[in-house]
């Protein structure tokens, strides 16, 4: 365990038990969410490549519409 994580856990250990439970639940949810994003991103490589190729093709064919961020 690195020093920063060790410090975070050490400080969390000083919290009341209810807050420790909430912190632990939040930390586990964040780790699970990160794992799900990593899996989803890893699976999306082919789709992202297809979308990028399509966008480049549209741009080369001059079928792109420039968006103005100041208008809706």
Buried (B, 14 or more C-beta within 10 A) or exposed (E): EEEEEEEBBEEBEEEEEEEBEEBEEEEEEEEEEEEEEEEEEEEEEEEEEEEEEEEEEEEEEEEEEEEEEEEE
